[in-house]
Amino acid sequence: MKVAILSSIAWRTPPLQYGPREQIASYQTEGLHEKGVDVTLFATRDSVTKARLDGTSDSPYAEDR
């Protein structure tokens, strides 16, 4: 099974500060990956995951003043 997790690009996934939606996306991605599911996280390129990351922007727009 292949799963795609779409995260907001407002904050990094998992977020360094605020970012509740990004934190949930991180928990889902890491949990599914640990269970052996083929997961791709679509988030900012500076996101951190053990699964496959497909970066859609270099940095989060909420952190890039």
Buried (B, 14 or more C-beta within 10 A) or exposed (E): EEBEBEBBBBBBBBBEEEBEBBBBBBEBBBEBBEEEEEBBBBBBBBBEBEBBBEBEEEEBEBBEE
